[in-house]
Amino acid sequence: MKKEESAVFLNQVNKNLFKSEQVVGKKLKVSDYKKIFKNKDLIKILENDAINETVDAFVHGGLNISQASANSYVHRNTLIYRIGKVNKTIGLDLKNFEDCLIYVNMREIYKMVVKKQ
């Protein structure tokens, strides 16, 4: 393994999470996940409850900012700021379905990895 590989990929069990039959989506590739998991700020984003609640509201609102804002009782500008923070930090535009799917998958993978430790 290369030094820059994240600890997520050091364990064989975790590598199995990235097999193509486990990953959902048309354009999602293991390399996309590896690239994003190398980002040191990713863990901060994945552990930020406010951002994850906002993302959940955004997903349940059909990727519609107005709907998500109304459902979550979060001001529209706050929602836009938090979604923008994910984009700025890890390079995923959550307004794009594929990027949002990558983020949700990564969050679920992170939860599985953390629970195993």
C-alpha positions in Angstrom: 0.0 0.0 0.0 1.1 3.5 -0.6 1.7 5.8 2.3 -1.0 8.2 1.3 -3.7 5.5 1.3 -6.2 6.0 4.0 -6.5 3.6 7.0 -9.9 2.7 5.6 -8.1 0.7 2.8 -5.5 -1.0 5.0 -7.9 -3.7 6.2 -9.0 -6.4 3.8 -12.5 -6.4 5.2 -12.8 -2.7 4.5 -11.5 -3.3 0.9 -14.4 -5.6 0.3 -16.8 -2.7 0.9 -15.5 -1.2 -2.3 -16.1 -4.2 -4.6 -18.2 -3.2 -7.6 -21.2 -5.2 -6.5 -21.3 -3.3 -3.2 -21.1 0.2 -4.6 -24.4 1.7 -5.9 -24.5 4.1 -8.9 -23.7 4.3 -12.5 -20.4 6.3 -12.6 -19.1 5.4 -9.1 -15.7 3.9 -9.1 -13.4 2.7 -6.3 -10.9 5.3 -7.4 -13.5 8.0 -6.6 -13.8 6.8 -3.1 -10.1 6.4 -2.6 -9.4 9.9 -3.9 -12.0 11.4 -1.5 -11.0 9.2 1.5 -7.4 10.5 1.2 -8.7 14.0 2.1 -7.9 14.6 5.8 -10.9 16.9 6.3 -13.3 14.2 5.2 -13.5 12.7 8.8 -14.4 16.2 10.1 -17.3 16.4 7.6 -18.5 12.8 8.3 -18.5 13.4 12.0 -20.3 16.8 11.9 -23.8 16.1 13.0 -25.2 19.4 11.8 -23.9 18.8 8.2 -25.1 15.2 8.2 -28.6 16.2 9.4 -28.7 18.9 6.7 -27.6 16.3 4.1 -30.3 13.9 5.3 -33.0 16.6 5.0 -31.7 17.6 1.6 -31.9 13.9 0.4 -35.3 13.4 1.9 -36.4 16.7 0.3 -35.5 15.3 -3.2 -32.3 17.4 -3.5 -34.6 20.5 -3.3 -33.2 23.2 -1.1 -36.6 24.9 -0.4 -38.2 21.5 0.5 -35.2 20.5 2.7 -35.3 23.9 4.5 -39.0 23.6 5.2 -38.7 20.0 6.4 -35.7 20.5 8.7 -36.6 23.9 10.1 -33.2 25.1 9.0 -32.9 28.5 7.3 -32.3 28.2 3.6 -29.0 30.1 3.7 -27.8 27.8 6.5 -28.6 24.8 4.4 -26.9 26.3 1.4 -23.8 27.1 3.5 -23.6 23.6 4.9 -23.9 21.9 1.5 -21.3 24.4 0.1 -19.0 23.4 2.9 -19.1 19.8 1.8 -18.3 20.9 -1.7 -15.5 23.2 -0.7 -13.9 20.6 1.7 -14.2 17.4 -0.2 -15.1 18.5 -3.7 -18.6 16.8 -3.9 -21.5 19.0 -5.2 -24.4 17.5 -3.3 -26.8 19.2 -5.7 -25.6 16.6 -8.2 -27.3 13.2 -7.7 -24.1 11.2 -8.4 -22.0 13.3 -6.0 -24.8 13.1 -3.4 -24.9 9.3 -3.8 -21.1 9.1 -3.3 -21.3 11.2 -0.1 -24.2 9.1 1.3 -22.3 5.8 0.4 -19.1 7.2 2.0 -20.9 8.1 5.2 -22.4 4.6 5.4 -19.0 3.0 4.8 -17.5 5.3 7.4 -20.1 4.2 9.9 -19.4 0.6 9.2 -15.7 1.0 9.6 -16.0 3.0 12.8 -18.3 0.4 14.4 -15.8 -2.4 13.7 -13.1 -0.6 15.6 
